[in-house]
Amino acid sequence: MKMMQQTITNEKTTPAPYSRTNPFHAKVLKNVNLNKDGSSKETRHIEFSLEGSGLSYVAGDALGIIPANDPELVAAILAEMNWNPEEEVIINKQGETLSLKEALTSYFEITLLSKKILQQAAELTENEELQTLLLIENANQLKEYCYGRDLLDLLQDFGPWKGSAQEFVSILRKMTARLYSIASSMNAHPGEVHLTIGAVRYQAHGRERKGVCSVLVAERTEEGDTIPVFVQPNKHFHLPESVDKDIIMVGPGTGIAPFRSFIEERAVTKATGRTWLFFGDQHAASDFLYEEELTQYLQDGVITKLDTAWSRDTDKKVYVQNKILENSKELFNWLDNGGYFYICGDKDRMAKDVHNTLIEVIAKEGSMSQEDAESYLNDLKKEGRYQRDVY
């Protein structure tokens, strides 16, 4: 009996490790806008304390944030439906309950629509327009409708509704974590983790839209606040094991984040391999993220080469891929001598353009056909020397 008692005591004293399902409430140490006056962007540099969490990470990993929805959007939904914010609703299969306001704020995803949500909502209204939108032949219109719209749009567009608040929350998805590339090295900042987050704001369908997590950080998070976080390892995006390898990093905009962690890590480990960074954004004067730090690293020799591309400073738009082409001979030389190539940032445009430019450089400088250049790049990928962290 004594032995059993001992086991129970041990279980109580060992806290569960922090994870996606059990996030750590990290204190915000710093939250500043990296863009200067005149910029059309707002990019937050945010520092969290990991003290007491037992969490650790390596350069290349991501940090997950469990965000909360915009209180203004929640209030608009409650007002639209004339719902009682204090009404208790069941939020999951376990039968747990929250007030409706709290459920819409912190538990459910209310800014994203899907075909499934519209199909289930259609059972709560006689609205013919919604029934028509859901017909098989209107699949494209349905997809178009869901893009960039939220729960408030759905409620405003397809009433009158006959469903209860409980029936509505039952069709919503649970809030998903937002993942961000970590922008710090744990060796350089013990007990801390830093992120670089661009605030997402745009006009669509008659009102301003805001990124759930990015605007939470930009508008409603102050130093001293806590935010639920967890570490998400990224096995496919990391520094070479050997510190004597050359690395080439392409990270325009917030794509700079993991490369700040790479550079800090290489400074701490006194890496002997060369480091080349390509960074770009709209204006040199207002959008050069981490300019002072990067310039210092360049002076100290931690960064060997720094090439920047500013798309709005001249009549001709200059992007990182243009800078890669300008440096094609030297870049191919680095690659052909065992260098590693990394891309972080926008998947649809930038990463695709850089990928195609890289094939062009390999073909030109290696005197290869397009096919052979693609196969050369594939080999780099297999060797772990071509890595992408794109979103």
HELIX and SHEET records of a PDB file:
HELIX    1   1 LYS A    2  THR A   13  1                                  12    
HELIX    2   2 PRO A   71  MET A   81  1                                  11    
HELIX    3   3 LEU A  100  GLU A  102  1                                   3    
HELIX    4   4 ALA A  103  TYR A  107  3                                   5    
HELIX    5   5 LYS A  115  ALA A  121  1                                   7    
HELIX    6   6 ALA A  122  LEU A  124  5                                   3    
HELIX    7   7 GLU A  128  LEU A  133  1                                   6    
HELIX    8   8 ILE A  136  ASN A  138  5                                   3    
HELIX    9   9 ALA A  139  CYS A  146  1                                   8    
HELIX   10  10 LEU A  151  ASP A  157  1                                   7    
HELIX   11  11 ALA A  165  VAL A  169  1                                   5    
HELIX   12  12 VAL A  212  GLU A  219  1                                   8    
HELIX   13  13 GLY A  253  ILE A  256  5                                   4    
HELIX   14  14 ALA A  257  VAL A  268  1                                  12    
HELIX   15  15 ALA A  284  ASP A  287  1                                   4    
HELIX   16  16 GLU A  291  ASP A  300  1                                  10    
HELIX   17  17 VAL A  320  GLU A  326  1                                   7    
HELIX   18  18 SER A  328  ASP A  336  1                                   9    
HELIX   19  19 LYS A  347  ALA A  351  3                                   5    
HELIX   20  20 LYS A  352  GLU A  365  1                                  14    
HELIX   21  21 GLN A  370  LYS A  382  1                                  13    
SHEET    1   A 6 ARG A 178  SER A 181  0                                        
SHEET    2   A 6 ALA A  62  ILE A  65 -1                                        
SHEET    3   A 6 THR A 226  GLN A 232 -1                                        
SHEET    4   A 6 PHE A  24  ASN A  33 -1                                        
SHEET    5   A 6 THR A  43  SER A  49 -1                                        
SHEET    6   A 6 GLU A 192  GLY A 198 -1                                        
SHEET    1   B 2 GLU A  88  ILE A  90  0                                        
SHEET    2   B 2 THR A  97  SER A  99 -1                                        
SHEET    1   C 2 ARG A 201  ALA A 204  0                                        
SHEET    2   C 2 ARG A 207  LYS A 210 -1                                        
SHEET    1   D 5 LYS A 305  TRP A 310  0                                        
SHEET    2   D 5 THR A 275  ASP A 281  1                                        
SHEET    3   D 5 ILE A 247  VAL A 250  1                                        
SHEET    4   D 5 TYR A 340  GLY A 345  1                                        
SHEET    5   D 5 TYR A 386  VAL A 390  1                                        
END                                                                             
